[in-house]
Amino acid sequence: MKLTLLGSPGSGKGSQRELIAKHYNLKTIIVGDLVKQEIRDSTPLGQLMFKYTTKGELVPDEFIMDLVSRQCKDLNNFDGFIIDSAPLSLKQKEMLSHKVELDVAIYLEIHDYDIVRKRTSLRLVCPNCKYVASVLDNSDGICPRCGTHLERRYDDNPKTVEARIQRFIRETIPVVDALKSEKKLITIDAELSKQAVFNEIIQKLDNFFKENALK
């Protein structure tokens, strides 16, 4: 089972990625974490990427896709993988297709981007276990999973969120449209509750693999 998870900022990708991976025993591939780890380990590629990030520039697509494709091949003890947030552009999609054939993409669709703005303004993240919470549900600011103090994400400020929304519309929606035309897209209403979204994902994924005899 080879999946990717796409959606705008605040669409719930992190929460759903954890639930899906656990349900199907999938390896998780988180693009942002791969980049950070590569830089932290000061690998040759990490040193190149560090030069871009320190200038506030985007890491080139070929670097990102190289990292992702390498991770996709490391599937020992797993029944497949789920990628969080890739490919994010048609160029990335083309690059990835030469290295990895995805079965299907799950698109967490948000119709009203004001919901994104509200969710990100309330979002808290655990720096230890990556648990995602809301100020509304965690007024004490403590992670219910591991007890660490929750933090705001550095990129959850209004200006950065707006830029990420516009980049998603400009670059990633064309990827969503292309995958839909290839009949490799499952669209989920991400404005529902966390559990309702997960239930719909599992139902549609099981039906997809049953119909396409891929599972």
Buried (B, 14 or more C-beta within 10 A) or exposed (E): BBBBBBBBBBBBBBBBBBBBBEEBEBBBBBBEEBBBEBBEEEEEBBEBBBEBBEEEEEBEBEBBBBBBBEBBEEEEEBEBBBBBBBBBBBBBBEBBEEEBEBBBBBBBBBEEBEBBBEBBBBBBBBEBEBBBBBEEEBEEEBBEEEEBEBBBBEEBEEEBBBEBBEBBEEBBEEBBEBBBEEEBBBBBEBBBEEEEBBBBBBEBBEEBBEEEEEE
